[in-house]
Amino acid sequence: MAPNARADNLYGPPQSDWKSAVAYSIQHPEALPIGMNVPGCRPTTEHPRPVVLLNGAFLNKYATWSMYAPQLAAAGYCVFGLDYGGPTSGPFHQVGDLRTSAREVGAFIEHVASRTGSDEVDVVGYSEGGLVPFHYLNELGGTRRVNTFIALASPVQGMSGYGFLEWIAHIPGGTGALETILPAAVDGTKNSEYMRAIRRDGLTLPDVRYVTVSSRHDLVVDPAEATLTPGPNVTNTVIQDACPEDHVFHGSVIYDDITLRLVQNELHPSSAQAPHCHPVAPG
């Protein structure tokens, strides 16, 4: 999906919580978050790479990024995003198989590179959006286009759903039934064929800088599933290590100012700032 020429007419209001953002996106499924897919945006010397934001399962770009996109754009980034994985209409997306989604993401990144004149982009993927890029990077040659890849609350090691997905796999016909409804969940399950394929030559590659950002209070993705094997080009950030009183969970991590500050620090390490810590209740 290319940035829409009618973008000025499609921007919804900024949001400060995920429930309000989802509700607005259901009523306005074509809404864009402010700052995303702005026609004519050109990267600056300070922020030379566009930032591509990738949604999580079921959501859409407005529901996912209506806090992050405005603030990243205000900080000087060219921000882009798309709905991928099908269906092509309505408010809910990212349900299809992850290989097809990765091809869509790859085509979109090529479009962003051409539109902005940039050789590379940075990618921030939330939940499923932090798992899809591994096929793009590891199987489709995407390393030439991605400098920094930030996986936010994402099951980068494969997801168990705290055992739920493995339980389904042991039910006769369970995996087949889930694949009919939600192929993305089957691909993202720990030890799935998709997960084995992207790990074939190592999950991380030397030409990309990898960052994970996770919460110990995530009740969807087990924190151990959300971190990569340490390495010279891998940074694993746990939100509570920076701010212990931040009890942000899976859905609210994309509406958390502390988490956004940590993401911004990884996008531009030379201007990193300590987050302003404050208590954050779960929910």
C-alpha positions as MATLAB code, in Angstrom:
seq = 'MAPNARADNLYGPPQSDWKSAVAYSIQHPEALPIGMNVPGCRPTTEHPRPVVLLNGAFLNKYATWSMYAPQLAAAGYCVFGLDYGGPTSGPFHQVGDLRTSAREVGAFIEHVASRTGSDEVDVVGYSEGGLVPFHYLNELGGTRRVNTFIALASPVQGMSGYGFLEWIAHIPGGTGALETILPAAVDGTKNSEYMRAIRRDGLTLPDVRYVTVSSRHDLVVDPAEATLTPGPNVTNTVIQDACPEDHVFHGSVIYDDITLRLVQNELHPSSAQAPHCHPVAPG';
ca = [
       0.000    0.000    0.000;
       1.538    3.284   -1.109;
       1.213    6.478    0.911;
      -2.181    7.861   -0.023;
      -2.344   11.057   -2.066;
      -5.469   11.954   -0.057;
      -3.581   11.637    3.227;
      -4.499   15.167    4.398;
      -8.147   14.136    4.481;
      -7.524   10.886    6.337;
      -5.621   11.879    9.455;
      -7.340   11.047   12.725;
      -6.618   12.691   16.082;
      -3.658   11.691   18.244;
      -4.491    9.082   20.872;
      -3.107    8.420   24.319;
      -4.517    4.939   24.967;
      -5.039    1.825   22.888;
      -8.734    1.378   23.654;
      -9.684    4.779   22.278;
      -7.445    4.277   19.258;
      -8.996    0.906   18.403;
     -12.506    2.286   18.849;
     -11.801    5.237   16.545;
     -10.214    2.973   13.915;
     -13.275    0.714   13.837;
     -15.433    3.735   13.033;
     -12.823    5.192   10.630;
     -10.960    2.217    9.109;
      -9.118    4.397    6.563;
      -7.736    6.780    9.199;
      -4.017    7.530    9.273;
      -2.121    8.554   12.386;
      -0.830   12.113   12.188;
       2.688   12.218   10.755;
       2.491    8.970    8.784;
       2.864    8.739    4.987;
       3.188   12.502    4.621;
       3.495   13.354    0.910;
       6.860   14.887    0.046;
       8.599   14.036    3.322;
      12.357   13.899    2.864;
      14.811   12.596    5.482;
      17.138   15.119    7.092;
      20.827   15.005    7.864;
      19.992   14.384   11.525;
      17.493   11.623   10.702;
      18.647   10.291    7.333;
      16.587    7.086    7.306;
      12.803    6.860    7.057;
      11.125    4.886    9.826;
       8.714    2.137    8.754;
       6.204    1.169   11.458;
       4.678   -2.323   11.247;
       1.389   -3.194   12.952;
       0.578   -6.131   15.176;
      -2.026   -8.814   14.432;
      -5.658   -7.739   13.884;
      -4.916   -4.030   14.253;
      -4.361   -1.295   11.680;
      -1.883    1.518   11.324;
      -4.084    4.060   13.108;
      -4.935    1.809   16.064;
      -1.276    0.839   16.432;
       0.623    4.049   15.817;
      -1.571    7.053   16.689;
       0.743    7.894   19.590;
       4.132    6.994   18.129;
       3.737    8.396   14.598;
       2.907   11.998   15.587;
       5.756   12.161   18.077;
       8.320   10.587   15.769;
       7.277   12.957   12.988;
       7.518   15.915   15.369;
      11.046   14.768   16.255;
      12.011   15.066   12.577;
      11.557   11.558   11.182;
       9.821   10.633    7.945;
       7.345    8.027    9.150;
       5.659    5.411    6.981;
       3.300    2.527    7.589;
       0.861    0.145    5.933;
      -1.824   -2.387    6.654;
      -0.690   -5.801    5.400;
      -1.551   -9.463    5.530;
      -5.217   -9.037    4.625;
      -8.061   -8.524    4.531;
      -7.756   -5.549    2.194;
     -10.695   -3.616    3.655;
     -12.147   -2.951    7.079;
     -10.358   -2.134   10.326;
      -8.674   -5.491   11.043;
      -5.544   -6.703    9.237;
      -2.350   -8.775    9.637;
      -4.058  -12.159    9.749;
      -2.445  -13.863    6.732;
       0.610  -16.087    6.504;
       3.837  -14.351    7.456;
       5.696  -15.042    4.206;
       3.090  -13.226    2.141;
       3.085  -10.425    4.700;
       6.891  -10.187    4.475;
       6.687   -9.795    0.707;
       4.158   -6.985    1.121;
       6.401   -5.302    3.673;
       9.411   -5.679    1.376;
       7.561   -4.092   -1.537;
       6.462   -1.233    0.714;
      10.020   -0.636    1.912;
      11.160   -0.467   -1.720;
       8.435    2.102   -2.340;
       9.550    4.159    0.668;
      13.192    4.007   -0.454;
      12.248    5.164   -3.948;
       9.900    7.887   -2.711;
      12.411    9.360   -0.247;
      15.646    8.679   -2.130;
      16.953    6.684    0.834;
      19.094    3.575    0.496;
      18.096    2.293    3.938;
      15.206    2.477    6.383;
      14.784    1.720   10.054;
      11.949   -0.623   11.021;
       9.914   -0.660   14.234;
       7.611   -3.676   14.411;
       5.071   -4.224   17.158;
       4.066   -7.791   18.110;
       3.529   -9.652   14.796;
       5.178   -6.670   13.112;
       8.422   -7.625   14.834;
       8.267  -11.193   13.532;
       7.374  -10.641    9.861;
      10.642   -8.823    9.004;
      12.766  -11.884    9.726;
      11.545  -13.572    6.536;
      12.163  -10.351    4.615;
      15.675  -10.049    6.051;
      16.723  -13.693    6.103;
      15.011  -15.084    3.003;
      14.301  -12.140    0.691;
      17.554  -10.163    0.872;
      16.109   -7.332    2.918;
      19.351   -6.676    4.802;
      20.431   -4.281    2.049;
      17.520   -1.988    2.944;
      17.327   -2.168    6.767;
      19.792   -0.487    9.086;
      18.106   -0.825   12.493;
      15.270   -3.239   13.253;
      13.413   -2.746   16.532;
      11.064   -5.550   17.627;
       8.636   -4.187   20.201;
       6.791   -6.704   22.429;
       7.331   -9.249   19.677;
       7.670  -13.059   19.961;
      10.971  -13.093   18.091;
      11.710  -16.629   19.329;
       8.254  -17.874   18.362;
       5.114  -17.667   20.439;
       3.548  -20.156   22.808;
       0.722  -17.956   24.132;
       1.803  -19.189   27.582;
       1.239  -22.722   26.294;
      -2.087  -22.104   24.519;
      -0.772  -22.455   20.966;
       1.102  -25.644   21.799;
      -2.079  -27.017   23.369;
      -3.946  -26.326   20.129;
      -1.211  -28.111   18.163;
      -1.805  -31.282   20.191;
      -5.544  -31.320   19.452;
      -6.302  -33.434   16.348;
      -7.012  -30.955   13.566;
      -6.299  -28.008   15.845;
      -3.487  -26.490   13.795;
      -5.432  -26.896   10.567;
      -8.451  -25.159   12.036;
      -6.318  -22.285   13.335;
      -4.595  -21.959    9.968;
      -7.957  -21.527    8.276;
      -8.845  -18.665   10.607;
      -5.493  -17.088   11.426;
      -2.491  -18.322    9.393;
      -0.280  -15.720   11.069;
      -0.696  -17.449   14.447;
       0.339  -20.818   13.018;
       3.466  -19.327   11.426;
       4.332  -17.448   14.602;
       4.022  -20.478   16.884;
       7.242  -21.620   18.506;
       9.009  -24.283   16.402;
       6.661  -23.799   13.426;
       7.983  -24.380    9.935;
       8.192  -20.619    9.487;
      10.251  -20.223   12.663;
      12.567  -23.069   11.684;
      13.091  -21.518    8.241;
      14.037  -18.054    9.458;
      16.505  -19.605   11.916;
      18.095  -21.844    9.298;
      21.264  -19.737    8.971;
      20.895  -17.904   12.268;
      18.074  -15.634   13.310;
      20.195  -12.477   13.213;
      22.547  -11.448   10.420;
      25.651   -9.260   10.671;
      24.509   -6.382    8.427;
      21.544   -5.299   10.560;
      21.382   -3.754   14.018;
      18.747   -5.593   16.073;
      16.923   -4.230   19.113;
      14.197   -5.811   21.208;
      12.053   -3.865   23.670;
       9.901   -5.928   26.014;
       7.945   -5.767   29.263;
       8.025   -8.257   32.109;
       4.305   -7.541   32.527;
       3.367   -8.657   29.017;
       0.577  -11.218   29.368;
       0.472  -12.115   25.652;
       4.121  -12.659   24.771;
       6.282  -14.430   27.341;
       9.220  -12.077   28.059;
      11.682  -14.875   27.275;
      10.150  -15.149   23.796;
      10.694  -11.445   23.186;
      14.501  -11.346   23.412;
      17.197  -12.311   20.947;
      20.427  -14.166   21.641;
      22.957  -11.510   22.713;
      25.530  -10.500   20.135;
      27.613   -7.536   18.979;
      24.738   -6.183   16.864;
      21.919   -7.124   19.283;
      20.478   -5.022   22.094;
      17.763   -6.433   24.360;
      15.988   -3.724   26.362;
      13.573   -4.534   29.164;
      11.345   -1.584   30.031;
      11.409   -2.286   33.773;
      15.210   -2.164   33.815;
      14.880    1.515   32.946;
      11.717    2.267   34.940;
      10.730   -0.440   37.453;
       7.309    1.106   38.181;
       6.206    0.924   34.559;
       3.808   -2.055   34.509;
       2.946   -1.625   30.840;
       1.472   -4.734   29.210;
       1.203   -5.993   25.641;
      -1.613   -3.789   24.377;
      -0.541   -0.584   26.089;
       3.163   -0.698   25.214;
       2.430    1.294   22.036;
       0.789    4.006   24.158;
       3.508    4.309   26.775;
       5.730    7.397   26.803;
       8.539    5.548   28.570;
       8.626    2.851   25.906;
       8.515    5.457   23.144;
      11.525    7.186   24.680;
      13.429    3.874   24.697;
      12.536    3.316   21.044;
      13.645    6.831   20.126;
      16.926    6.244   21.943;
      17.575    3.188   19.783;
      16.630    4.985   16.573;
      19.103    7.762   17.352;
      21.582    6.565   20.010;
      23.748    9.680   19.850;
      20.894   11.793   21.244;
      19.602    9.214   23.744;
      17.896   10.568   26.852;
      16.912    8.801   30.036;
      13.146    8.276   30.099;
      11.061   10.206   32.594;
      10.091    7.373   34.919;
       6.687    7.365   36.578;
       4.258    4.696   37.764;
       2.263    3.072   34.978;
      -0.605    0.788   35.925;
      -1.325   -2.357   33.900;
      -4.189   -2.148   31.440;
];
